[in-house]
Amino acid sequence: MSAAATVKGAFTLGNGSPLAGATVTLTPVDEALPADGSTITPTTVGTATTASDGSWSFTLPSTLPSKLQTYADDNGGVLSLEASFYGQAPDGTLLTGTDYVDAGVATGAATTEGSAAARAETPQTVAIHPDVDETQVTPADSTLVDSADTTDSASDTSANTWQSADGTSTADFNPDKVDGVDYSAVKPDLGGGCIPTKHIIKQHDYYTTIGEGHAFYDTTAAFEYNNTLSSTWGIATSVDGAHWSITGKISRKNTTGHAVGFSNQGPRWAKRFQIPIEYQDVDHQVACPYKTTHTYSIVPVKYDIPSGGAVARYGADVSSKDGPTPFRNSNPAYRAVLAKKTYATITSGNSITYGVAVKAFGVSLSLDTEYGASHYQKISAGSGGQEHDIWGAKGKISGNPGVIYSY
């Protein structure tokens, strides 16, 4: 069962001025790309025109075409979409921007947590930038090496505004300047006349942080991530294959068919937990009059165990978040007492944000894990003589704590 869902966003020039009257084209993220790297022309779901303030909206039909409905059904009632603008400056330079949005199409008796969350998403604002890359950039083999999780904490801060795939500084990078010309205030034509296609450059499995457990004193920790990818990823995009930023988010709610996790770890134990996810580095070719240019995105696809790889693994030690000093520094309103031989569990209506959940193709991606009946963090108290204190990372234990810390 589906119902009309509306997706929204806004586009600006590089200097933040609204891009008014522009054509925004929406295409499905989950349209399969051939594994052999051959190119497809994305299916157009619809178009929208930006208002005077740069905002746009698009309402899907209440009954979706069967192919789109299948994408949504396979993704927990969420249809993930690319919203793209392509226009040419007066000198012929392509100016482009891409947002990623979710349409929650499941309602009524078919309502899902993912669909409800998608309908509550806050619209993003995306700036357009010049694209002059006429030769496809392929990730270096060194970026395919999976690296250990070294980040020591969960964070509500997303990956850097701009970052480079090879780790070099982006302090002097200006996305709006090309060969000394500043396009930040240049208004392009309003779209049309360019033909987009896309294909996979490379795909690879990377272990991705999706949760953690904490157990101080004589408590024990448990974590379970069961059956579905109940997470929302920040999508990295680039106009040159070297400099990347997070532009929009998409939900991955597709079935994994597996339950992974841990139980009864502790006491004095705290670690992150990671699962292998397949990521695609996608080349978006845009054929405009007289030239074809390239932009790029890094997209999570599915739970995928690499050959000979672990079904899941532990990430960074995060025990520095537990104990007396973090407890004293915590918000008193977020604290609670865990009685002897009782436990507390984070379930529905809660989430935790990892600003850097994975480094895919050398680029850091953010992730939000939504807890539910099958996705939880649990902390259990033993029979020790001292009081067990717990507190939320970002809210009350009875509200949306994100992570439960332990003392």
LOKE-794355 format. One record per residue (C-alpha): residue number from 1; residue in three letters; x, y, z. Coordinates in steps of 0.1 Angstrom, whole numbers, padded with zeros to 4 digits, always signed. Each point is the difference from the previous one (the first is absolute). Example, Ala and Ser with C-alpha at 12.3 -4.5 7.8 and 13.67 -1.06 7.14 Angstrom:
% LOKE-794355
+-----+------+-------+-------+-------+
| seq | type |    c1 |    c2 |    c3 |
+-----+------+-------+-------+-------+
|   1 |  ALA | +0123 | -0045 | +0078 |
|   2 |  SER | +0014 | +0034 | -0007 |
+-----+------+-------+-------+-------+
END
This chain:
% LOKE-794355
+-----+------+-------+-------+-------+
| seq | type |    c1 |    c2 |    c3 |
+-----+------+-------+-------+-------+
|   1 |  MET | +0000 | +0000 | +0000 |
|   2 |  SER | +0014 | +0034 | -0009 |
|   3 |  ALA | -0012 | +0036 | +0004 |
|   4 |  ALA | +0010 | +0033 | -0014 |
|   5 |  ALA | +0033 | +0012 | +0014 |
|   6 |  THR | +0017 | +0033 | -0005 |
|   7 |  VAL | +0038 | +0006 | -0002 |
|   8 |  LYS | +0015 | +0034 | +0004 |
|   9 |  GLY | +0033 | +0019 | -0002 |
|  10 |  ALA | +0016 | +0032 | -0011 |
|  11 |  PHE | +0028 | +0010 | -0024 |
|  12 |  THR | +0022 | +0031 | +0001 |
|  13 |  LEU | +0029 | +0015 | -0019 |
|  14 |  GLY | +0034 | -0005 | +0015 |
|  15 |  ASN | -0003 | +0033 | +0019 |
|  16 |  GLY | -0032 | -0011 | +0017 |
|  17 |  SER | -0024 | +0020 | -0022 |
|  18 |  PRO | -0032 | -0019 | -0010 |
|  19 |  LEU | +0000 | -0018 | -0033 |
|  20 |  ALA | -0035 | +0009 | -0012 |
|  21 |  GLY | -0020 | -0014 | -0029 |
|  22 |  ALA | +0024 | -0030 | -0004 |
|  23 |  THR | -0010 | -0035 | -0012 |
|  24 |  VAL | +0007 | -0027 | +0026 |
|  25 |  THR | -0001 | -0036 | -0013 |
|  26 |  LEU | -0007 | -0029 | +0023 |
|  27 |  THR | +0013 | -0035 | -0006 |
|  28 |  PRO | -0001 | -0032 | +0021 |
|  29 |  VAL | +0032 | -0008 | +0020 |
|  30 |  ASP | -0008 | -0037 | +0000 |
|  31 |  GLU | -0002 | -0005 | -0037 |
|  32 |  ALA | +0025 | -0028 | -0006 |
|  33 |  LEU | +0033 | +0009 | -0016 |
|  34 |  PRO | +0016 | -0028 | -0021 |
|  35 |  ALA | +0029 | -0017 | +0019 |
|  36 |  ASP | +0021 | +0001 | -0031 |
|  37 |  GLY | +0002 | +0038 | +0001 |
|  38 |  SER | -0022 | +0006 | -0031 |
|  39 |  THR | -0020 | +0032 | -0001 |
|  40 |  ILE | -0037 | +0005 | +0005 |
|  41 |  THR | -0023 | +0030 | -0004 |
|  42 |  PRO | -0018 | +0006 | +0033 |
|  43 |  THR | -0037 | -0003 | +0001 |
|  44 |  THR | -0016 | +0034 | +0005 |
|  45 |  VAL | -0025 | -0001 | +0029 |
|  46 |  GLY | -0011 | +0036 | -0005 |
|  47 |  THR | +0012 | +0036 | -0002 |
|  48 |  ALA | -0005 | +0030 | +0022 |
|  49 |  THR | +0006 | +0037 | -0004 |
|  50 |  THR | +0018 | +0021 | +0027 |
|  51 |  ALA | -0019 | +0029 | +0015 |
|  52 |  SER | +0013 | +0035 | +0005 |
|  53 |  ASP | +0018 | -0011 | +0032 |
|  54 |  GLY | +0016 | -0030 | -0018 |
|  55 |  SER | -0023 | -0025 | +0017 |
|  56 |  TRP | -0017 | -0028 | -0019 |
|  57 |  SER | -0024 | -0028 | +0008 |
|  58 |  PHE | -0014 | -0030 | -0018 |
|  59 |  THR | -0030 | -0022 | +0009 |
|  60 |  LEU | +0001 | -0036 | -0013 |
|  61 |  PRO | -0031 | -0016 | -0012 |
|  62 |  SER | -0020 | -0019 | +0026 |
|  63 |  THR | +0003 | -0031 | -0021 |
|  64 |  LEU | +0036 | -0004 | -0011 |
|  65 |  PRO | +0011 | -0017 | -0032 |
|  66 |  SER | +0008 | -0037 | +0008 |
|  67 |  LYS | +0037 | +0004 | -0004 |
|  68 |  LEU | +0002 | +0029 | +0025 |
|  69 |  GLN | -0023 | -0018 | +0024 |
|  70 |  THR | +0023 | -0030 | +0000 |
|  71 |  TYR | +0030 | +0023 | +0008 |
|  72 |  ALA | -0020 | +0014 | +0029 |
|  73 |  ASP | -0012 | -0034 | +0013 |
|  74 |  ASP | +0035 | -0014 | -0001 |
|  75 |  ASN | +0011 | +0031 | +0020 |
|  76 |  GLY | -0024 | -0002 | +0029 |
|  77 |  GLY | -0026 | +0023 | -0016 |
|  78 |  VAL | +0025 | +0027 | -0010 |
|  79 |  LEU | +0006 | +0012 | -0035 |
|  80 |  SER | +0035 | +0016 | -0001 |
|  81 |  LEU | +0004 | +0026 | -0027 |
|  82 |  GLU | +0028 | +0021 | -0016 |
|  83 |  ALA | -0011 | +0036 | -0006 |
|  84 |  SER | +0023 | +0016 | -0026 |
|  85 |  PHE | +0005 | +0033 | -0018 |
|  86 |  TYR | +0021 | +0004 | -0031 |
|  87 |  GLY | +0004 | +0034 | -0016 |
|  88 |  GLN | +0026 | +0019 | -0020 |
|  89 |  ALA | +0016 | +0033 | +0008 |
|  90 |  PRO | +0002 | +0026 | -0028 |
|  91 |  ASP | +0035 | -0012 | -0009 |
|  92 |  GLY | -0012 | -0036 | -0004 |
|  93 |  THR | +0013 | -0013 | +0034 |
|  94 |  LEU | -0023 | -0025 | +0016 |
|  95 |  LEU | -0014 | +0009 | +0034 |
|  96 |  THR | -0014 | -0029 | +0019 |
|  97 |  GLY | -0014 | -0011 | +0033 |
|  98 |  THR | -0015 | -0032 | +0014 |
|  99 |  ASP | -0021 | -0006 | +0031 |
| 100 |  TYR | -0011 | -0034 | +0014 |
| 101 |  VAL | -0035 | -0003 | +0015 |
| 102 |  ASP | -0022 | -0027 | +0014 |
| 103 |  ALA | -0037 | -0004 | -0008 |
| 104 |  GLY | -0020 | -0019 | +0026 |
| 105 |  VAL | -0026 | -0017 | -0021 |
| 106 |  ALA | -0013 | -0026 | +0026 |
| 107 |  THR | -0031 | +0012 | +0019 |
| 108 |  GLY | -0031 | -0013 | +0017 |
| 109 |  ALA | +0002 | -0037 | +0008 |
| 110 |  ALA | +0033 | -0002 | -0019 |
| 111 |  THR | +0018 | +0028 | +0020 |
| 112 |  THR | +0036 | -0008 | +0008 |
| 113 |  GLU | +0025 | +0017 | +0023 |
| 114 |  GLY | +0021 | +0009 | -0030 |
| 115 |  SER | -0029 | +0016 | -0018 |
| 116 |  ALA | -0011 | +0021 | +0030 |
| 117 |  ALA | +0036 | +0012 | +0005 |
| 118 |  ALA | +0003 | +0009 | -0037 |
| 119 |  ARG | -0032 | +0021 | +0002 |
| 120 |  ALA | +0015 | +0019 | +0030 |
| 121 |  GLU | +0033 | +0008 | -0017 |
| 122 |  THR | +0012 | +0036 | -0001 |
| 123 |  PRO | +0006 | +0013 | -0036 |
| 124 |  GLN | +0036 | +0006 | -0010 |
| 125 |  THR | +0015 | +0030 | -0017 |
| 126 |  VAL | +0025 | -0008 | -0027 |
| 127 |  ALA | +0023 | +0025 | -0018 |
| 128 |  ILE | +0009 | -0005 | -0037 |
| 129 |  HIS | +0037 | +0000 | -0011 |
| 130 |  PRO | +0018 | +0000 | -0033 |
| 131 |  ASP | +0009 | -0034 | -0015 |
| 132 |  VAL | +0028 | +0000 | -0026 |
| 133 |  ASP | +0012 | -0036 | +0005 |
| 134 |  GLU | +0000 | -0014 | -0036 |
| 135 |  THR | +0020 | -0032 | +0009 |
| 136 |  GLN | -0014 | -0026 | +0024 |
| 137 |  VAL | +0019 | -0002 | +0033 |
| 138 |  THR | +0005 | -0035 | +0014 |
| 139 |  PRO | +0007 | -0006 | +0037 |
| 140 |  ALA | +0036 | -0012 | +0007 |
| 141 |  ASP | +0003 | -0036 | +0011 |
| 142 |  SER | +0013 | +0013 | +0034 |
| 143 |  THR | -0034 | +0013 | +0008 |
| 144 |  LEU | -0015 | -0035 | -0003 |
| 145 |  VAL | +0019 | -0011 | +0031 |
| 146 |  ASP | -0023 | -0003 | +0030 |
| 147 |  SER | +0014 | +0019 | +0030 |
| 148 |  ALA | -0007 | -0006 | +0037 |
| 149 |  ASP | -0024 | +0023 | +0018 |
| 150 |  THR | +0021 | +0025 | +0019 |
| 151 |  THR | -0026 | +0026 | +0009 |
| 152 |  ASP | -0005 | +0000 | +0038 |
| 153 |  SER | -0036 | +0012 | +0003 |
| 154 |  ALA | -0034 | +0003 | -0015 |
| 155 |  SER | -0007 | +0035 | -0013 |
| 156 |  ASP | -0029 | +0021 | -0013 |
| 157 |  THR | +0025 | +0018 | -0022 |
| 158 |  SER | +0000 | -0013 | -0036 |
| 159 |  ALA | +0031 | -0006 | -0020 |
| 160 |  ASN | +0020 | +0031 | -0011 |
| 161 |  THR | -0017 | +0025 | -0022 |
| 162 |  TRP | +0028 | -0006 | -0025 |
| 163 |  GLN | +0024 | -0029 | +0001 |
| 164 |  SER | +0025 | -0016 | -0024 |
| 165 |  ALA | +0002 | -0036 | -0009 |
| 166 |  ASP | +0037 | -0001 | +0005 |
| 167 |  GLY | +0000 | +0018 | +0034 |
| 168 |  THR | +0016 | +0033 | -0012 |
| 169 |  SER | -0012 | +0033 | +0014 |
| 170 |  THR | -0030 | +0016 | -0015 |
| 171 |  ALA | +0005 | +0034 | +0018 |
| 172 |  ASP | +0008 | +0018 | -0033 |
| 173 |  PHE | -0026 | -0018 | -0021 |
| 174 |  ASN | -0026 | +0022 | -0016 |
| 175 |  PRO | -0026 | -0021 | -0019 |
| 176 |  ASP | -0012 | +0031 | -0018 |
| 177 |  LYS | +0033 | +0010 | -0016 |
| 178 |  VAL | +0013 | -0015 | -0032 |
| 179 |  ASP | +0031 | +0014 | -0018 |
| 180 |  GLY | -0003 | +0032 | +0019 |
| 181 |  VAL | -0037 | +0005 | -0008 |
| 182 |  ASP | -0024 | +0003 | +0029 |
| 183 |  TYR | -0034 | -0016 | -0008 |
| 184 |  SER | -0016 | +0005 | +0034 |
| 185 |  ALA | -0023 | +0028 | -0012 |
| 186 |  VAL | -0004 | -0012 | -0035 |
| 187 |  LYS | -0036 | -0010 | -0008 |
| 188 |  PRO | -0002 | -0028 | -0026 |
| 189 |  ASP | -0028 | -0007 | -0024 |
| 190 |  LEU | -0029 | -0016 | +0018 |
| 191 |  GLY | +0007 | -0036 | -0011 |
| 192 |  GLY | -0008 | -0023 | -0029 |
| 193 |  GLY | +0020 | -0009 | -0031 |
| 194 |  CYS | +0024 | -0023 | +0020 |
| 195 |  ILE | -0003 | -0038 | +0000 |
| 196 |  PRO | +0011 | -0018 | +0032 |
| 197 |  THR | +0012 | -0036 | +0002 |
| 198 |  LYS | +0018 | -0019 | +0027 |
| 199 |  HIS | +0020 | -0031 | +0007 |
| 200 |  ILE | +0021 | -0017 | +0027 |
| 201 |  ILE | +0036 | +0008 | +0000 |
| 202 |  LYS | +0009 | -0023 | +0029 |
| 203 |  GLN | -0018 | -0018 | +0028 |
| 204 |  HIS | +0014 | -0013 | +0032 |
| 205 |  ASP | -0010 | -0013 | +0035 |
| 206 |  TYR | +0010 | +0022 | +0030 |
| 207 |  TYR | -0007 | -0007 | +0037 |
| 208 |  THR | -0023 | +0027 | +0013 |
| 209 |  THR | -0008 | +0011 | +0035 |
| 210 |  ILE | -0037 | -0005 | +0008 |
| 211 |  GLY | +0000 | +0000 | +0038 |
| 212 |  GLU | +0019 | -0006 | +0033 |
| 213 |  GLY | -0004 | -0014 | +0035 |
| 214 |  HIS | +0012 | +0012 | +0034 |
| 215 |  ALA | +0006 | -0019 | +0032 |
| 216 |  PHE | +0018 | +0015 | +0031 |
| 217 |  TYR | +0003 | -0014 | +0035 |
| 218 |  ASP | -0018 | -0034 | +0000 |
| 219 |  THR | -0025 | +0007 | -0028 |
| 220 |  THR | +0000 | -0019 | -0033 |
| 221 |  ALA | -0008 | +0014 | -0035 |
| 222 |  ALA | -0020 | -0014 | -0029 |
| 223 |  PHE | -0007 | +0012 | -0035 |
| 224 |  GLU | -0021 | -0014 | -0028 |
| 225 |  TYR | -0005 | +0010 | -0036 |
| 226 |  ASN | -0026 | -0023 | -0015 |
| 227 |  ASN | -0014 | -0007 | -0035 |
| 228 |  THR | -0001 | +0035 | -0015 |
| 229 |  LEU | +0024 | +0028 | -0007 |
| 230 |  SER | -0018 | +0024 | +0023 |
| 231 |  SER | +0023 | +0029 | -0007 |
| 232 |  THR | +0002 | +0033 | -0019 |
| 233 |  TRP | +0033 | +0009 | -0018 |
| 234 |  GLY | +0014 | +0034 | -0009 |
| 235 |  ILE | +0008 | -0002 | -0038 |
| 236 |  ALA | +0034 | +0014 | -0011 |
| 237 |  THR | +0001 | +0018 | -0034 |
| 238 |  SER | +0028 | +0016 | -0020 |
| 239 |  VAL | +0004 | +0020 | -0032 |
| 240 |  ASP | +0036 | -0010 | -0005 |
| 241 |  GLY | +0005 | -0033 | +0017 |
| 242 |  ALA | +0025 | +0015 | +0024 |
| 243 |  HIS | -0020 | +0023 | +0022 |
| 244 |  TRP | -0032 | -0013 | +0017 |
| 245 |  SER | -0028 | +0013 | +0022 |
| 246 |  ILE | -0031 | -0016 | +0015 |
| 247 |  THR | -0031 | +0011 | -0019 |
| 248 |  GLY | -0032 | -0016 | +0013 |
| 249 |  LYS | -0008 | -0033 | +0016 |
| 250 |  ILE | -0017 | -0032 | -0011 |
| 251 |  SER | -0015 | -0028 | +0021 |
| 252 |  ARG | +0011 | -0036 | -0004 |
| 253 |  LYS | -0028 | -0022 | +0014 |
| 254 |  ASN | +0005 | -0030 | -0023 |
| 255 |  THR | +0000 | -0035 | +0015 |
| 256 |  THR | +0034 | -0015 | +0010 |
| 257 |  GLY | -0014 | -0034 | +0009 |
| 258 |  HIS | +0024 | -0001 | +0029 |
| 259 |  ALA | +0002 | +0009 | +0037 |
| 260 |  VAL | +0034 | +0010 | +0014 |
| 261 |  GLY | +0010 | +0014 | +0033 |
| 262 |  PHE | +0015 | -0008 | +0034 |
| 263 |  SER | -0012 | -0008 | +0035 |
| 264 |  ASN | +0014 | -0001 | +0036 |
| 265 |  GLN | +0031 | +0019 | -0007 |
| 266 |  GLY | +0015 | +0016 | +0031 |
| 267 |  PRO | +0006 | +0012 | +0026 |
| 268 |  ARG | +0022 | +0030 | -0009 |
| 269 |  TRP | -0005 | -0005 | -0037 |
| 270 |  ALA | -0011 | +0024 | -0027 |
| 271 |  LYS | +0004 | -0004 | -0038 |
| 272 |  ARG | -0016 | +0011 | -0033 |
| 273 |  PHE | -0015 | -0026 | -0022 |
| 274 |  GLN | +0004 | -0003 | -0038 |
| 275 |  ILE | -0016 | -0018 | -0029 |
| 276 |  PRO | +0012 | -0004 | -0036 |
| 277 |  ILE | -0019 | +0022 | -0025 |
| 278 |  GLU | +0004 | +0001 | -0038 |
| 279 |  TYR | +0007 | +0035 | -0013 |
| 280 |  GLN | +0000 | +0011 | -0036 |
| 281 |  ASP | +0021 | +0029 | -0014 |
| 282 |  VAL | -0024 | +0012 | -0027 |
| 283 |  ASP | +0010 | +0022 | -0030 |
| 284 |  HIS | -0028 | +0024 | -0011 |
| 285 |  GLN | +0007 | +0011 | -0036 |
| 286 |  VAL | -0018 | +0031 | -0013 |
| 287 |  ALA | +0000 | +0004 | -0037 |
| 288 |  CYS | -0007 | +0037 | -0009 |
| 289 |  PRO | +0005 | +0017 | -0033 |
| 290 |  TYR | +0036 | -0002 | -0010 |
| 291 |  LYS | +0013 | -0018 | +0031 |
| 292 |  THR | -0005 | -0029 | +0024 |
| 293 |  THR | +0010 | +0005 | +0037 |
| 294 |  HIS | +0000 | -0022 | +0031 |
| 295 |  THR | -0012 | +0002 | +0035 |
| 296 |  TYR | +0002 | -0028 | +0027 |
| 297 |  SER | -0018 | -0015 | +0029 |
| 298 |  ILE | +0007 | -0027 | +0026 |
| 299 |  VAL | -0031 | -0020 | +0008 |
| 300 |  PRO | -0006 | -0028 | +0025 |
| 301 |  VAL | -0018 | -0030 | -0016 |
| 302 |  LYS | -0004 | -0030 | +0023 |
| 303 |  TYR | +0014 | -0022 | +0028 |
| 304 |  ASP | +0027 | -0020 | -0018 |
| 305 |  ILE | +0025 | -0023 | +0017 |
| 306 |  PRO | +0033 | +0001 | -0020 |
| 307 |  SER | +0015 | -0033 | -0010 |
| 308 |  GLY | +0016 | -0015 | +0031 |
| 309 |  GLY | -0011 | +0031 | +0020 |
| 310 |  ALA | -0017 | +0003 | +0034 |
| 311 |  VAL | -0038 | +0002 | +0002 |
| 312 |  ALA | +0007 | +0028 | +0025 |
| 313 |  ARG | +0028 | +0013 | +0021 |
| 314 |  TYR | +0009 | +0023 | +0029 |
| 315 |  GLY | +0012 | +0035 | -0008 |
| 316 |  ALA | +0017 | +0026 | +0022 |
| 317 |  ASP | +0002 | -0002 | +0038 |
| 318 |  VAL | -0023 | +0026 | +0014 |
| 319 |  SER | +0004 | -0007 | +0037 |
| 320 |  SER | +0013 | +0036 | +0005 |
| 321 |  LYS | -0037 | +0010 | -0001 |
| 322 |  ASP | -0008 | -0020 | +0032 |
| 323 |  GLY | +0011 | +0003 | +0036 |
| 324 |  PRO | +0001 | +0028 | +0027 |
| 325 |  THR | +0014 | +0029 | -0020 |
| 326 |  PRO | -0024 | -0002 | -0030 |
| 327 |  PHE | -0029 | -0006 | +0025 |
| 328 |  ARG | +0009 | +0032 | +0019 |
| 329 |  ASN | +0002 | +0019 | -0033 |
| 330 |  SER | -0033 | -0013 | -0013 |
| 331 |  ASN | -0033 | +0019 | +0000 |
| 332 |  PRO | -0017 | -0007 | +0033 |
| 333 |  ALA | -0034 | -0001 | -0017 |
| 334 |  TYR | +0012 | -0030 | -0021 |
| 335 |  ARG | +0010 | -0022 | +0030 |
| 336 |  ALA | -0018 | -0029 | +0014 |
| 337 |  VAL | +0007 | -0029 | +0025 |
| 338 |  LEU | +0000 | -0036 | -0011 |
| 339 |  ALA | -0010 | -0022 | +0029 |
| 340 |  LYS | +0017 | -0033 | +0008 |
| 341 |  LYS | -0008 | -0028 | -0025 |
| 342 |  THR | -0021 | +0022 | -0022 |
| 343 |  TYR | +0007 | +0012 | -0036 |
| 344 |  ALA | -0008 | +0029 | -0023 |
| 345 |  THR | -0004 | -0002 | -0037 |
| 346 |  ILE | -0002 | +0026 | -0028 |
| 347 |  THR | -0027 | -0009 | -0025 |
| 348 |  SER | -0025 | +0018 | -0022 |
| 349 |  GLY | +0000 | +0038 | -0004 |
| 350 |  ASN | +0038 | +0003 | +0007 |
| 351 |  SER | +0030 | +0005 | -0022 |
| 352 |  ILE | +0037 | +0007 | +0001 |
| 353 |  THR | +0020 | +0020 | -0025 |
| 354 |  TYR | +0036 | -0010 | -0010 |
| 355 |  GLY | +0017 | +0029 | -0016 |
| 356 |  VAL | +0026 | -0023 | -0015 |
| 357 |  ALA | -0015 | -0035 | -0003 |
| 358 |  VAL | +0022 | -0013 | -0028 |
| 359 |  LYS | +0027 | +0011 | -0024 |
| 360 |  ALA | -0011 | -0012 | -0034 |
| 361 |  PHE | +0023 | +0006 | -0030 |
| 362 |  GLY | +0020 | +0023 | +0023 |
| 363 |  VAL | -0031 | +0022 | +0008 |
| 364 |  SER | -0016 | +0002 | +0035 |
| 365 |  LEU | -0037 | -0006 | +0001 |
| 366 |  SER | -0025 | +0007 | +0028 |
| 367 |  LEU | -0027 | -0024 | +0012 |
| 368 |  ASP | -0031 | +0001 | +0022 |
| 369 |  THR | -0011 | -0034 | +0015 |
| 370 |  GLU | -0036 | -0001 | +0010 |
| 371 |  TYR | -0008 | -0024 | +0028 |
| 372 |  GLY | -0031 | -0022 | +0000 |
| 373 |  ALA | -0012 | -0033 | +0014 |
| 374 |  SER | +0028 | -0018 | -0019 |
| 375 |  HIS | +0027 | +0027 | +0003 |
| 376 |  TYR | +0010 | +0008 | +0036 |
| 377 |  GLN | +0027 | +0008 | +0025 |
| 378 |  LYS | -0005 | -0016 | +0034 |
| 379 |  ILE | +0018 | +0004 | +0033 |
| 380 |  SER | -0005 | -0025 | +0029 |
| 381 |  ALA | +0009 | +0006 | +0036 |
| 382 |  GLY | +0016 | -0027 | +0022 |
| 383 |  SER | -0003 | -0004 | +0037 |
| 384 |  GLY | +0029 | +0023 | +0011 |
| 385 |  GLY | -0004 | +0020 | +0031 |
| 386 |  GLN | +0005 | +0034 | -0016 |
| 387 |  GLU | -0026 | +0020 | -0019 |
| 388 |  HIS | -0002 | -0004 | -0038 |
| 389 |  ASP | -0002 | +0034 | -0017 |
| 390 |  ILE | -0009 | +0003 | -0036 |
| 391 |  TRP | -0006 | +0030 | -0022 |
| 392 |  GLY | -0009 | +0009 | -0036 |
| 393 |  ALA | +0024 | +0014 | -0025 |
| 394 |  LYS | -0025 | +0025 | -0014 |
| 395 |  GLY | -0032 | -0003 | +0021 |
| 396 |  LYS | -0018 | -0016 | +0029 |
| 397 |  ILE | +0000 | -0038 | +0002 |
| 398 |  SER | -0038 | +0002 | -0002 |
| 399 |  GLY | +0003 | +0023 | -0031 |
| 400 |  ASN | +0025 | -0003 | -0028 |
| 401 |  PRO | +0034 | -0007 | +0017 |
| 402 |  GLY | +0017 | -0012 | -0032 |
| 403 |  VAL | +0025 | -0020 | +0020 |
| 404 |  ILE | -0001 | -0011 | +0037 |
| 405 |  TYR | +0032 | +0006 | +0018 |
| 406 |  SER | +0010 | -0018 | +0032 |
| 407 |  TYR | +0015 | +0006 | +0035 |
+-----+------+-------+-------+-------+
END
